[in-house]
Amino acid sequence: MTSKVDEALGYEQARDELIEVVRRLEAGGTTLEESLALWERGEELARVCRRWLEGARARLDAALAEEEAGESPADGASGDQD
């Protein structure tokens, strides 16, 4: 399960930490216990990144749907059109 600290991570922070975890795993030289801990951390970070990307996709899809409906995102947010 993802911790509150992980939920507060921005996409770039989580991605950068995930890159470092992968680098350390690929480099080897860690004990089995360390490798398992790194793997678990990597899984948590991947979930954080996935949530950010899914949220961005949902926002983009909503903006595109508004555009197709003839509204700009600003118009749809206020409900007023000139």
PyMOL commands that set and color helices and strands:
alter all, ss='L'
color gray80, all
select helices_A, chain A and resi 4-8+11-27+32-68+73-78
alter helices_A, ss='H'
color red, helices_A
deselect
rebuild
show_as cartoon
